Amino acid sequence: MVINTQVQNIISDLFENKLIPGMTIARDISLNQVTEGTYDSGTGINTDTDINITLSSIYQPVRKEDLEKLNVGRTGQLIVTGDISIQIDRNQTDAPVSINQSSDIITIDNEEYKIVDLKQVNLGPTDLMWRMIVRKL
């Protein structure tokens, strides 16, 4: 598993902007996780838990020339021009254990996006990254 540790270290350096000195590749985004709370019959209110996490990420708009490759084997929600591809290091300090594709919201430069596609990237048993496609709300 030595190679897994080495790959993890390279990915961590990339997301901490240490891999290429003087070049900023990773930028912060915000992940807003909403967990449905419990219903209080006395007040008639359902209290949700709302957590905002700042994460280092690498993101870029989905390019027209990448659409065919990204949509292979998909049914339903297709990836379209204007969507954004995001990678998040799963081993950074505040990285969530899970991401809920249906309710979590990503904020980039004060713009909110819904998650339309989410994948975990692993090397054998080692968690490396979250890879997602998001679309402006």
N, CA, C and O atoms as a MOPAC input file, in Angstrom:
PM7 MOZYME 1SCF
protein

 N      0.81000 1    -1.20200 1     0.00000 1
 C      0.00000 1     0.00000 1     0.00000 1
 C      0.85300 1     1.26500 1     0.00000 1
 O      0.33000 1     2.36700 1     0.16900 1
 N      2.16100 1     1.11200 1    -0.18800 1
 C      3.04700 1     2.27300 1    -0.22400 1
 C      2.66100 1     3.19700 1    -1.36900 1
 O      2.68400 1     4.41800 1    -1.21600 1
 N      2.30400 1     2.62000 1    -2.52400 1
 C      1.94000 1     3.46500 1    -3.66500 1
 C      0.67900 1     4.27200 1    -3.35900 1
 O      0.56900 1     5.42300 1    -3.78200 1
 N     -0.27400 1     3.68600 1    -2.63100 1
 C     -1.48800 1     4.41700 1    -2.26700 1
 C     -1.14100 1     5.64700 1    -1.43300 1
 O     -1.70800 1     6.71800 1    -1.65000 1
 N     -0.23100 1     5.51000 1    -0.49700 1
 C      0.18700 1     6.63000 1     0.34100 1
 C      0.87200 1     7.69600 1    -0.49900 1
 O      0.64800 1     8.88900 1    -0.29200 1
 N      1.70500 1     7.27600 1    -1.44600 1
 C      2.39000 1     8.23500 1    -2.30500 1
 C      1.39800 1     8.99600 1    -3.18200 1
 O      1.52500 1    10.20800 1    -3.36000 1
 N      0.41200 1     8.28700 1    -3.73000 1
 C     -0.60600 1     8.94400 1    -4.55400 1
 C     -1.41500 1     9.91100 1    -3.69900 1
 O     -1.70000 1    11.02900 1    -4.12700 1
 N     -1.78700 1     9.48700 1    -2.49400 1
 C     -2.52100 1    10.37300 1    -1.57400 1
 C     -1.72900 1    11.63300 1    -1.28100 1
 O     -2.29500 1    12.72600 1    -1.26400 1
 N     -0.43700 1    11.50100 1    -1.05200 1
 C      0.41400 1    12.66000 1    -0.75200 1
 C      0.49200 1    13.61700 1    -1.94200 1
 O      0.46400 1    14.83400 1    -1.76000 1
 N      0.58900 1    13.07600 1    -3.15800 1
 C      0.62600 1    13.92400 1    -4.36000 1
 C     -0.68700 1    14.68300 1    -4.49800 1
 O     -0.68400 1    15.88100 1    -4.78000 1
 N     -1.80700 1    13.99600 1    -4.30200 1
 C     -3.12100 1    14.64100 1    -4.40300 1
 C     -3.26300 1    15.72300 1    -3.33300 1
 O     -3.75300 1    16.81500 1    -3.61900 1
 N     -2.84100 1    15.42900 1    -2.11500 1
 C     -2.90800 1    16.44000 1    -1.04600 1
 C     -2.08000 1    17.67000 1    -1.40000 1
 O     -2.53200 1    18.79900 1    -1.20900 1
 N     -0.86700 1    17.45600 1    -1.91600 1
 C     -0.01900 1    18.58600 1    -2.32100 1
 C     -0.68400 1    19.39500 1    -3.43500 1
 O     -0.60600 1    20.62400 1    -3.44100 1
 N     -1.33000 1    18.71700 1    -4.36600 1
 C     -2.01600 1    19.40200 1    -5.45500 1
 C     -3.12400 1    20.30600 1    -4.91700 1
 O     -3.23500 1    21.46400 1    -5.31900 1
 N     -3.94600 1    19.77400 1    -4.00500 1
 C     -5.06700 1    20.54400 1    -3.46500 1
 C     -4.63100 1    21.60700 1    -2.45000 1
 O     -5.41100 1    22.49900 1    -2.11600 1
 N     -3.39500 1    21.51700 1    -1.96200 1
 C     -2.85300 1    22.54900 1    -1.07000 1
 C     -1.97600 1    23.52700 1    -1.84200 1
 O     -1.28400 1    24.35100 1    -1.24400 1
 N     -2.00400 1    23.43700 1    -3.16900 1
 C     -1.19500 1    24.29300 1    -4.05400 1
 C      0.29600 1    24.20100 1    -3.76900 1
 O      1.01100 1    25.19800 1    -3.88000 1
 N      0.77400 1    23.00800 1    -3.40200 1
 C      2.18600 1    22.78900 1    -3.12400 1
 C      2.89100 1    22.01700 1    -4.23700 1
 O      4.12000 1    21.98500 1    -4.28400 1
 N      2.13000 1    21.40000 1    -5.12600 1
 C      2.72500 1    20.51900 1    -6.13400 1
 C      3.56400 1    21.29900 1    -7.14100 1
 O      4.65400 1    20.86200 1    -7.51000 1
 N      3.06800 1    22.43700 1    -7.58200 1
 C      3.79300 1    23.28300 1    -8.53200 1
 C      4.00100 1    24.63900 1    -7.85400 1
 O      3.08100 1    25.45700 1    -7.83000 1
 N      5.19300 1    24.89300 1    -7.30200 1
 C      5.42700 1    26.13800 1    -6.57800 1
 C      5.06700 1    27.37100 1    -7.40600 1
 O      5.42900 1    27.47600 1    -8.57800 1
 N      4.35300 1    28.29300 1    -6.78000 1
 C      3.98000 1    29.53400 1    -7.41800 1
 C      2.74000 1    29.46000 1    -8.29100 1
 O      2.28900 1    30.48400 1    -8.80400 1
 N      2.17600 1    28.26400 1    -8.47300 1
 C      0.98800 1    28.13100 1    -9.31100 1
 C     -0.20600 1    27.73300 1    -8.43700 1
 O     -0.16000 1    26.74500 1    -7.70400 1
 N     -1.26800 1    28.52400 1    -8.53500 1
 C     -2.48600 1    28.22900 1    -7.79500 1
 C     -3.42700 1    27.42700 1    -8.69200 1
 O     -3.94000 1    27.93300 1    -9.69000 1
 N     -3.63800 1    26.18500 1    -8.32200 1
 C     -4.51600 1    25.29800 1    -9.07700 1
 C     -5.83100 1    25.12100 1    -8.32600 1
 O     -6.91100 1    25.18800 1    -8.91400 1
 N     -5.72600 1    24.89600 1    -7.03600 1
 C     -6.91200 1    24.63100 1    -6.21500 1
 C     -7.48600 1    25.94200 1    -5.67700 1
 O     -6.75500 1    26.86800 1    -5.32700 1
 N     -8.82100 1    25.98700 1    -5.62300 1
 C     -9.52600 1    27.15300 1    -5.08200 1
 C    -10.61900 1    26.67100 1    -4.13200 1
 O    -11.10200 1    25.54300 1    -4.23900 1
 N    -10.99600 1    27.53700 1    -3.20900 1
 C    -12.01300 1    27.16900 1    -2.22500 1
 C    -13.41900 1    27.24000 1    -2.81300 1
 O    -13.74800 1    28.12500 1    -3.60300 1
 N    -14.23100 1    26.27700 1    -2.39800 1
 C    -15.66500 1    26.28200 1    -2.65800 1
 C    -16.35100 1    26.02000 1    -1.32100 1
 O    -15.69700 1    25.65300 1    -0.34500 1
 N    -17.64500 1    26.20600 1    -1.27900 1
 C    -18.40000 1    25.93200 1    -0.06500 1
 C    -19.39400 1    24.81700 1    -0.34000 1
 O    -20.10300 1    24.83500 1    -1.34600 1
 N    -19.43900 1    23.85500 1     0.55600 1
 C    -20.41200 1    22.76500 1     0.49000 1
 C    -21.42400 1    22.99000 1     1.60000 1
 O    -21.06600 1    23.00700 1     2.77700 1
 N    -22.68600 1    23.16300 1     1.23100 1
 C    -23.75700 1    23.35100 1     2.20300 1
 C    -24.51400 1    22.03700 1     2.31900 1
 O    -25.20100 1    21.62000 1     1.38700 1
 N    -24.38200 1    21.38700 1     3.47500 1
 C    -25.06100 1    20.11800 1     3.71500 1
 C    -26.26100 1    20.36100 1     4.61800 1
 O    -26.12900 1    20.88300 1     5.72500 1
 N    -27.43300 1    19.97200 1     4.12600 1
 C    -28.66800 1    20.10800 1     4.90100 1
 C    -29.13400 1    18.70700 1     5.27100 1
 O    -29.38400 1    17.87300 1     4.40200 1
 N    -29.24700 1    18.46100 1     6.56500 1
 C    -29.73500 1    17.18600 1     7.05900 1
 C    -31.10700 1    17.40800 1     7.66200 1
 O    -31.29600 1    18.27000 1     8.52000 1
 N    -32.06000 1    16.61600 1     7.20000 1
 C    -33.41800 1    16.76100 1     7.71400 1
 C    -33.42800 1    16.44900 1     9.20500 1
 O    -32.93200 1    15.41300 1     9.64800 1
 N    -34.00700 1    17.37300 1     9.96600 1
 C    -34.05700 1    17.21700 1    11.40900 1
 C    -35.27500 1    16.44600 1    11.87000 1
 O    -35.91800 1    15.72700 1    11.10400 1
 N    -35.56700 1    16.61700 1    13.12600 1
 C    -36.70300 1    15.90800 1    13.71400 1
 C    -37.89700 1    16.85000 1    13.82700 1
 O    -37.74800 1    18.06600 1    13.94500 1
 N    -39.06700 1    16.26000 1    13.79000 1
 C    -40.31300 1    17.01100 1    13.90400 1
 C    -40.66500 1    17.18600 1    15.37300 1
 O    -40.69900 1    16.21800 1    16.13200 1
 N    -40.92800 1    18.42500 1    15.76700 1
 C    -41.35000 1    18.73200 1    17.13000 1
 C    -42.86800 1    18.91000 1    17.11600 1
 O    -43.37900 1    19.91300 1    16.61800 1
 N    -43.57900 1    17.93100 1    17.66600 1
 C    -45.04800 1    17.97800 1    17.64100 1
 C    -45.59500 1    19.12500 1    18.48100 1
 O    -46.70800 1    19.59000 1    18.23300 1
 N    -44.84200 1    19.58400 1    19.46100 1
 C    -45.27800 1    20.70000 1    20.30400 1
 C    -45.30500 1    22.02000 1    19.55200 1
 O    -46.21400 1    22.83000 1    19.73600 1
 N    -44.30400 1    22.23400 1    18.70100 1
 C    -44.23100 1    23.49100 1    17.94100 1
 C    -44.72000 1    23.32700 1    16.50600 1
 O    -45.04500 1    24.30600 1    15.83500 1
 N    -44.77100 1    22.07100 1    16.04100 1
 C    -45.17400 1    21.81900 1    14.66400 1
 C    -44.09500 1    22.16500 1    13.66100 1
 O    -44.38100 1    22.36500 1    12.48000 1
 N    -42.84900 1    22.23700 1    14.12600 1
 C    -41.73900 1    22.65300 1    13.27000 1
 C    -40.75400 1    21.49700 1    13.10200 1
 O    -40.43000 1    20.78300 1    14.05200 1
 N    -40.29200 1    21.33900 1    11.86700 1
 C    -39.23300 1    20.37900 1    11.56800 1
 C    -37.92100 1    21.15900 1    11.52800 1
 O    -37.77900 1    22.07000 1    10.71300 1
 N    -36.96200 1    20.82400 1    12.38800 1
 C    -35.70400 1    21.55600 1    12.48200 1
 C    -34.61700 1    20.83100 1    11.70400 1
 O    -34.22500 1    19.71900 1    12.05800 1
 N    -34.13200 1    21.46600 1    10.64100 1
 C    -33.05800 1    20.89200 1     9.83100 1
 C    -31.70700 1    21.36000 1    10.36600 1
 O    -31.60800 1    22.40400 1    11.01000 1
 N    -30.68000 1    20.57700 1    10.09000 1
 C    -29.31600 1    20.94900 1    10.42600 1
 C    -28.63500 1    21.42100 1     9.14700 1
 O    -28.65400 1    20.72400 1     8.13300 1
 N    -28.04200 1    22.58900 1     9.20000 1
 C    -27.41700 1    23.21500 1     8.04300 1
 C    -25.93400 1    23.42100 1     8.35800 1
 O    -25.59100 1    24.17200 1     9.27100 1
 N    -25.05500 1    22.75600 1     7.60300 1
 C    -23.61700 1    22.85300 1     7.84400 1
 C    -22.93500 1    23.36300 1     6.58300 1
 O    -23.15800 1    22.82400 1     5.49900 1
 N    -22.10400 1    24.40100 1     6.71200 1
 C    -21.30100 1    24.91200 1     5.59400 1
 C    -19.85300 1    24.52300 1     5.81300 1
 O    -19.28600 1    24.76400 1     6.87900 1
 N    -19.26100 1    23.92100 1     4.79800 1
 C    -17.87500 1    23.46800 1     4.87800 1
 C    -17.10300 1    24.10900 1     3.71900 1
 O    -17.52700 1    24.02000 1     2.56700 1
 N    -15.98000 1    24.75100 1     4.02200 1
 C    -15.11400 1    25.28700 1     2.97700 1
 C    -14.10800 1    24.21600 1     2.60200 1
 O    -13.41300 1    23.66800 1     3.45800 1
 N    -14.04100 1    23.92600 1     1.30400 1
 C    -13.17200 1    22.86100 1     0.82000 1
 C    -12.27900 1    23.36100 1    -0.30700 1
 O    -12.69100 1    24.17600 1    -1.13200 1
 N    -11.06100 1    22.86400 1    -0.32500 1
 C    -10.15800 1    23.14000 1    -1.43100 1
 C    -10.57400 1    22.24100 1    -2.59400 1
 O    -10.79800 1    21.04400 1    -2.41500 1
 N    -10.67500 1    22.82900 1    -3.78100 1
 C    -11.14900 1    22.06000 1    -4.93200 1
 C    -10.43800 1    22.51000 1    -6.19600 1
 O     -9.79200 1    23.55700 1    -6.23600 1
 N    -10.57600 1    21.69000 1    -7.22100 1
 C    -10.13700 1    22.06000 1    -8.55500 1
 C    -11.38200 1    21.98300 1    -9.41900 1
 O    -12.04900 1    20.94900 1    -9.47500 1
 N    -11.69000 1    23.08100 1   -10.09000 1
 C    -12.89800 1    23.06300 1   -10.90900 1
 C    -12.69200 1    23.80600 1   -12.22000 1
 O    -11.83700 1    24.68300 1   -12.34500 1
 N    -13.51300 1    23.41700 1   -13.19300 1
 C    -13.48700 1    24.06100 1   -14.50300 1
 C    -14.81700 1    23.79800 1   -15.19800 1
 O    -15.48100 1    22.79900 1   -14.92200 1
 N    -15.20400 1    24.69900 1   -16.10000 1
 C    -16.44000 1    24.46800 1   -16.85400 1
 C    -16.30600 1    23.21600 1   -17.72500 1
 O    -15.22700 1    22.90300 1   -18.22700 1
 N    -17.42700 1    22.51000 1   -17.89300 1
 C    -17.44100 1    21.37200 1   -18.81100 1
 C    -17.35400 1    21.92700 1   -20.23300 1
 O    -18.13700 1    22.79300 1   -20.62400 1
 N    -16.40600 1    21.42300 1   -20.98200 1
 C    -16.21200 1    21.89500 1   -22.35500 1
 C    -17.10100 1    21.12100 1   -23.31900 1
 O    -17.39200 1    19.94400 1   -23.10600 1
 N    -17.52200 1    21.79000 1   -24.36800 1
 C    -18.39500 1    21.17000 1   -25.36500 1
 C    -17.78400 1    19.87000 1   -25.90000 1
 O    -18.49100 1    18.88400 1   -26.10800 1
 N    -16.47200 1    19.88000 1   -26.11800 1
 C    -15.81500 1    18.69300 1   -26.67200 1
 C    -15.75100 1    17.51900 1   -25.68700 1
 O    -15.45200 1    16.39800 1   -26.09600 1
 N    -16.02500 1    17.75300 1   -24.40400 1
 C    -16.02600 1    16.67900 1   -23.40100 1
 C    -17.40600 1    16.06200 1   -23.17300 1
 O    -17.52000 1    15.03100 1   -22.51000 1
 N    -18.45500 1    16.68500 1   -23.71600 1
 C    -19.81800 1    16.23900 1   -23.42100 1
 C    -20.08500 1    14.79500 1   -23.82700 1
 O    -20.65400 1    14.03200 1   -23.04600 1
 N    -19.68600 1    14.41300 1   -25.02300 1
 C    -19.95400 1    13.05100 1   -25.48200 1
 C    -19.31000 1    12.02600 1   -24.54500 1
 O    -19.94400 1    11.04100 1   -24.16700 1
 N    -18.06700 1    12.25800 1   -24.17700 1
 C    -17.34400 1    11.34600 1   -23.28800 1
 C    -18.01500 1    11.28700 1   -21.90800 1
 O    -18.14600 1    10.20400 1   -21.33700 1
 N    -18.43600 1    12.42600 1   -21.37200 1
 C    -19.04000 1    12.46300 1   -20.04300 1
 C    -20.44000 1    11.85100 1   -20.00700 1
 O    -20.86700 1    11.36200 1   -18.96100 1
 N    -21.15800 1    11.86900 1   -21.12500 1
 C    -22.52800 1    11.36600 1   -21.15200 1
 C    -22.64600 1     9.89900 1   -21.56200 1
 O    -23.76200 1     9.38400 1   -21.63500 1
 N    -21.54200 1     9.21100 1   -21.83100 1
 C    -21.57400 1     7.80700 1   -22.22500 1
 C    -22.23100 1     6.97300 1   -21.12300 1
 O    -21.84500 1     7.05300 1   -19.95700 1
 N    -23.22000 1     6.18100 1   -21.50400 1
 C    -23.87600 1     5.28100 1   -20.56100 1
 C    -24.85000 1     5.94600 1   -19.61000 1
 O    -25.33100 1     5.29200 1   -18.68500 1
 N    -25.15600 1     7.20400 1   -19.79800 1
 C    -26.04800 1     7.92200 1   -18.88800 1
 C    -27.48500 1     7.88000 1   -19.38800 1
 O    -27.75600 1     7.93400 1   -20.58700 1
 N    -28.38100 1     7.78400 1   -18.43900 1
 C    -29.79500 1     7.97100 1   -18.72400 1
 C    -30.29100 1     9.04600 1   -17.77700 1
 O    -29.73100 1     9.22300 1   -16.69500 1
 N    -31.30700 1     9.74900 1   -18.15600 1
 C    -31.83000 1    10.79000 1   -17.26500 1
 C    -31.03100 1    12.06600 1   -17.37500 1
 O    -30.87000 1    12.60900 1   -18.46800 1
 N    -30.52900 1    12.55100 1   -16.25300 1
 C    -29.86600 1    13.85200 1   -16.14500 1
 C    -28.56400 1    13.86500 1   -16.92900 1
 O    -27.55500 1    13.33500 1   -16.46300 1
 N    -28.57400 1    14.46200 1   -18.10900 1
 C    -27.37400 1    14.54000 1   -18.91600 1
 C    -26.53000 1    15.74300 1   -18.52400 1
 O    -27.04100 1    16.74400 1   -18.02200 1
 N    -25.24200 1    15.62600 1   -18.76200 1
 C    -24.31700 1    16.72700 1   -18.51500 1
 C    -24.37800 1    17.64800 1   -19.72500 1
 O    -24.38000 1    17.18500 1   -20.86500 1
 N    -24.42800 1    18.96400 1   -19.47200 1
 C    -24.59900 1    19.93000 1   -20.54500 1
 C    -23.51200 1    21.00400 1   -20.47300 1
 O    -22.84800 1    21.16700 1   -19.44900 1
 N    -23.34500 1    21.73100 1   -21.57500 1
 C    -22.42200 1    22.85800 1   -21.59600 1
 C    -22.87100 1    23.86500 1   -20.53600 1
 O    -24.06200 1    24.15200 1   -20.41000 1
 N    -21.92700 1    24.39100 1   -19.78700 1
 C    -22.26000 1    25.31800 1   -18.70700 1
 C    -22.17200 1    24.65600 1   -17.34000 1
 O    -22.03400 1    25.34500 1   -16.32900 1
 N    -22.25100 1    23.31700 1   -17.29300 1
 C    -22.03500 1    22.61500 1   -16.03500 1
 C    -20.56600 1    22.78300 1   -15.63600 1
 O    -19.72900 1    23.13600 1   -16.46600 1
 N    -20.26600 1    22.53100 1   -14.38100 1
 C    -18.89600 1    22.66200 1   -13.88700 1
 C    -18.43800 1    21.33400 1   -13.31200 1
 O    -19.16800 1    20.68500 1   -12.56300 1
 N    -17.23400 1    20.93900 1   -13.66500 1
 C    -16.61200 1    19.72600 1   -13.14300 1
 C    -15.75600 1    20.10900 1   -11.93300 1
 O    -14.93000 1    21.01800 1   -12.01100 1
 N    -15.96200 1    19.40800 1   -10.81400 1
 C    -15.24900 1    19.72100 1    -9.56800 1
 C    -14.59200 1    18.45800 1    -9.01400 1
 O    -15.19600 1    17.38600 1    -9.00800 1
 N    -13.36100 1    18.59400 1    -8.55400 1
 C    -12.66200 1    17.52900 1    -7.83900 1
 C    -12.34500 1    18.03900 1    -6.43300 1
 O    -11.90000 1    19.17300 1    -6.25700 1
 N    -12.58300 1    17.17800 1    -5.43200 1
 C    -12.30500 1    17.52600 1    -4.03800 1
 C    -11.47500 1    16.40700 1    -3.42200 1
 O    -11.82200 1    15.23200 1    -3.53900 1
 N    -10.38700 1    16.77200 1    -2.77100 1
 C     -9.54200 1    15.81500 1    -2.05900 1
 C    -10.32700 1    15.27000 1    -0.86500 1
 O    -10.70600 1    16.03800 1     0.01900 1
 N    -10.57300 1    13.97200 1    -0.82400 1
 C    -11.35200 1    13.37900 1     0.27000 1
 C    -10.56100 1    13.31400 1     1.56800 1
 O    -11.13200 1    13.02400 1     2.61900 1
 N     -9.27100 1    13.57500 1     1.52000 1
 C     -8.44400 1    13.45100 1     2.71800 1
 C     -8.08300 1    14.78500 1     3.35500 1
 O     -7.31500 1    14.81400 1     4.31600 1
 N     -8.62800 1    15.90900 1     2.83300 1
 C     -8.36500 1    17.18600 1     3.48500 1
 C     -9.12100 1    17.22200 1     4.80900 1
 O    -10.09800 1    16.49600 1     4.99100 1
 N     -8.67800 1    18.04800 1     5.71100 1
 C     -9.16600 1    18.05700 1     7.08300 1
 C    -10.68000 1    18.08500 1     7.20800 1
 O    -11.24300 1    17.29900 1     7.96900 1
 N    -11.35100 1    18.96700 1     6.48300 1
 C    -12.80000 1    19.11600 1     6.65000 1
 C    -13.62700 1    18.35800 1     5.62200 1
 O    -14.83600 1    18.57200 1     5.53400 1
 N    -13.00800 1    17.48400 1     4.84800 1
 C    -13.76200 1    16.76700 1     3.81500 1
 C    -14.85100 1    15.91000 1     4.45000 1
 O    -14.60200 1    15.19800 1     5.42300 1
 N    -16.06100 1    15.98200 1     3.89400 1
 C    -17.15700 1    15.19500 1     4.45600 1
 C    -16.98600 1    13.70500 1     4.17200 1
 O    -16.35000 1    13.31000 1     3.19600 1
 N    -17.56800 1    12.89100 1     5.04700 1
 C    -17.55300 1    11.44600 1     4.84500 1
 C    -18.45900 1    11.08000 1     3.67600 1
 O    -18.17700 1    10.15100 1     2.92000 1
 N    -19.55700 1    11.83000 1     3.54300 1
 C    -20.47800 1    11.57400 1     2.44300 1
 C    -21.00400 1    12.90200 1     1.90300 1
 O    -20.98000 1    13.92600 1     2.58500 1
 N    -21.47600 1    12.85500 1     0.66900 1
 C    -22.10600 1    14.00300 1     0.02900 1
 C    -23.44400 1    13.52300 1    -0.48900 1
 O    -23.52500 1    12.47300 1    -1.12700 1
 N    -24.49600 1    14.28300 1    -0.22200 1
 C    -25.83100 1    13.91800 1    -0.66000 1
 C    -26.13200 1    14.65400 1    -1.96200 1
 O    -26.32900 1    15.86900 1    -1.97000 1
 N    -26.16400 1    13.91400 1    -3.04100 1
 C    -26.35300 1    14.51200 1    -4.36300 1
 C    -27.68300 1    15.23700 1    -4.47900 1
 O    -27.77500 1    16.22500 1    -5.20700 1
 N    -28.70900 1    14.77700 1    -3.78700 1
 C    -30.03200 1    15.37300 1    -3.96900 1
 C    -30.26600 1    16.63100 1    -3.13500 1
 O    -31.12000 1    17.44300 1    -3.49000 1
 N    -29.52600 1    16.81600 1    -2.03000 1
 C    -29.81500 1    17.97900 1    -1.18100 1
 C    -28.64600 1    18.92500 1    -0.94700 1
 O    -28.87300 1    20.08500 1    -0.60100 1
 N    -27.41600 1    18.48100 1    -1.11900 1
 C    -26.26300 1    19.35200 1    -0.86200 1
 C    -26.11300 1    20.38600 1    -1.97700 1
 O    -26.41500 1    20.11900 1    -3.14000 1
 N    -25.64300 1    21.55900 1    -1.59700 1
 C    -25.46700 1    22.67700 1    -2.53000 1
 C    -24.00300 1    23.11100 1    -2.50600 1
 O    -23.38700 1    23.19400 1    -1.44400 1
 N    -23.45900 1    23.38300 1    -3.68300 1
 C    -22.09300 1    23.88900 1    -3.82300 1
 C    -22.16700 1    25.38000 1    -4.13600 1
 O    -22.97200 1    25.80600 1    -4.96400 1
 N    -21.32100 1    26.17400 1    -3.46700 1
 C    -21.24400 1    27.60400 1    -3.76900 1
 C    -19.84400 1    27.91600 1    -4.27900 1
 O    -18.83900 1    27.60900 1    -3.63700 1
 N    -19.81200 1    28.54100 1    -5.46400 1
 C    -18.55900 1    28.98400 1    -6.08100 1
 C    -18.72400 1    30.46400 1    -6.38700 1
 O    -19.62300 1    30.84700 1    -7.13600 1
 N    -17.86700 1    31.29600 1    -5.81500 1
 C    -17.92100 1    32.74800 1    -6.05900 1
 C    -19.33700 1    33.30400 1    -5.87500 1
 O    -19.83100 1    34.04800 1    -6.72200 1
 N    -19.97700 1    32.94300 1    -4.77700 1
 C    -21.31800 1    33.40500 1    -4.38700 1
 C    -22.44000 1    32.94100 1    -5.31500 1
 O    -23.55000 1    33.46700 1    -5.23500 1
 N    -22.18300 1    31.98000 1    -6.18100 1
 C    -23.21200 1    31.38900 1    -7.04300 1
 C    -23.48300 1    29.97300 1    -6.54400 1
 O    -22.55200 1    29.22800 1    -6.24000 1
 N    -24.77200 1    29.60200 1    -6.46000 1
 C    -25.14400 1    28.27600 1    -5.96000 1
 C    -25.36800 1    27.29500 1    -7.10300 1
 O    -25.90000 1    27.64300 1    -8.15700 1
 N    -24.94200 1    26.05000 1    -6.85800 1
 C    -25.03600 1    24.98600 1    -7.84800 1
 C    -25.58200 1    23.72400 1    -7.20000 1
 O    -25.27500 1    23.42900 1    -6.04500 1
 N    -26.40300 1    22.97200 1    -7.95400 1
 C    -26.85800 1    21.66700 1    -7.49100 1
 C    -25.93500 1    20.60700 1    -8.09400 1
 O    -25.35100 1    20.80400 1    -9.16000 1
 N    -25.81700 1    19.50100 1    -7.40300 1
 C    -24.96600 1    18.39700 1    -7.86200 1
 C    -25.79100 1    17.52000 1    -8.79200 1
 O    -26.83400 1    17.00000 1    -8.39400 1
 N    -25.32700 1    17.35200 1   -10.04300 1
 C    -26.05100 1    16.50500 1   -10.99100 1
 C    -25.36300 1    15.16500 1   -11.20900 1
 O    -25.97500 1    14.23700 1   -11.73600 1
 N    -24.10500 1    15.05200 1   -10.81400 1
 C    -23.39500 1    13.78300 1   -10.92400 1
 C    -22.32400 1    13.74200 1    -9.84400 1
 O    -21.66000 1    14.74600 1    -9.58500 1
 N    -22.15600 1    12.58500 1    -9.21400 1
 C    -21.20600 1    12.45200 1    -8.10600 1
 C    -20.55400 1    11.08100 1    -8.16000 1
 O    -21.23700 1    10.06300 1    -8.26900 1
 N    -19.24300 1    11.06000 1    -8.08400 1
 C    -18.49900 1     9.80400 1    -8.06800 1
 C    -17.38300 1     9.88300 1    -7.03800 1
 O    -16.81800 1    10.94800 1    -6.78900 1
 N    -17.07900 1     8.73500 1    -6.44500 1
 C    -15.92500 1     8.62700 1    -5.57000 1
 C    -14.77400 1     8.07300 1    -6.39500 1
 O    -14.96700 1     7.17000 1    -7.20900 1
 N    -13.58900 1     8.60700 1    -6.18900 1
 C    -12.40000 1     8.10700 1    -6.87100 1
 C    -11.55000 1     7.41400 1    -5.81500 1
 O    -11.13100 1     8.02800 1    -4.83300 1
 N    -11.30300 1     6.13500 1    -6.03000 1
 C    -10.54100 1     5.32900 1    -5.07600 1
 C     -9.37500 1     4.65900 1    -5.79000 1
 O     -9.41700 1     4.43700 1    -7.00000 1
 N     -8.35300 1     4.34600 1    -5.04100 1
 C     -7.25300 1     3.50900 1    -5.50900 1
 C     -7.26900 1     2.28700 1    -4.61400 1
 O     -6.71600 1     2.30700 1    -3.51400 1
 N     -7.91000 1     1.21100 1    -5.09000 1
 C     -8.13700 1     0.04700 1    -4.22900 1
 C     -8.98800 1     0.48300 1    -3.04900 1
 O    -10.05000 1     1.07300 1    -3.24800 1
 N     -8.55100 1     0.20700 1    -1.82700 1
 C     -9.33600 1     0.58100 1    -0.65100 1
 C     -9.12500 1     2.03300 1    -0.19000 1
 O     -9.74400 1     2.46800 1     0.78100 1
 N     -8.26000 1     2.77500 1    -0.87700 1
 C     -7.90300 1     4.12500 1    -0.44700 1
 C     -8.80800 1     5.16600 1    -1.10400 1
 O     -8.87900 1     5.25000 1    -2.33000 1
 N     -9.49700 1     5.95700 1    -0.28300 1
 C    -10.31900 1     7.06300 1    -0.77700 1
 C     -9.39600 1     8.18500 1    -1.24400 1
 O     -8.50300 1     8.60700 1    -0.50800 1
 N     -9.61400 1     8.66700 1    -2.46900 1
 C     -8.78000 1     9.74600 1    -2.98300 1
 C     -9.54900 1    11.05000 1    -3.15900 1
 O     -9.20700 1    12.06400 1    -2.55000 1
 N    -10.60000 1    11.02300 1    -4.00200 1
 C    -11.28800 1    12.26800 1    -4.33500 1
 C    -12.77600 1    12.04300 1    -4.52300 1
 O    -13.23900 1    10.92300 1    -4.74100 1
 N    -13.52000 1    13.15700 1    -4.43000 1
 C    -14.87600 1    13.24000 1    -4.92700 1
 C    -14.75900 1    13.90300 1    -6.28700 1
 O    -14.02600 1    14.88000 1    -6.43900 1
 N    -15.47000 1    13.38800 1    -7.27300 1
 C    -15.54800 1    14.04100 1    -8.57600 1
 C    -17.03100 1    14.29500 1    -8.83900 1
 O    -17.83900 1    13.36800 1    -8.78800 1
 N    -17.38800 1    15.54500 1    -9.12000 1
 C    -18.80100 1    15.86100 1    -9.32600 1
 C    -18.98900 1    16.83100 1   -10.47600 1
 O    -18.07700 1    17.56000 1   -10.86500 1
 N    -20.19300 1    16.81400 1   -11.00200 1
 C    -20.61700 1    17.78800 1   -11.99100 1
 C    -21.74500 1    18.57500 1   -11.33000 1
 O    -22.67700 1    17.99300 1   -10.77600 1
 N    -21.65200 1    19.90300 1   -11.39500 1
 C    -22.67500 1    20.75300 1   -10.77900 1
 C    -23.27100 1    21.67100 1   -11.83200 1
 O    -22.65100 1    21.97000 1   -12.85300 1
 N    -24.51100 1    22.11600 1   -11.54900 1
 C    -25.24200 1    22.99100 1   -12.46400 1
 C    -25.81700 1    24.16100 1   -11.67200 1
 O    -26.34400 1    23.98800 1   -10.57300 1
 N    -25.70600 1    25.35300 1   -12.25100 1
 C    -26.19200 1    26.56800 1   -11.59700 1
 C    -27.67700 1    26.47200 1   -11.29300 1
 O    -28.46700 1    26.03600 1   -12.13000 1
 N    -28.05100 1    26.88800 1   -10.07800 1
 C    -29.45500 1    26.87400 1    -9.67800 1
 C    -30.20600 1    28.01000 1   -10.32400 1
 O    -31.40700 1    28.16100 1   -10.10400 1

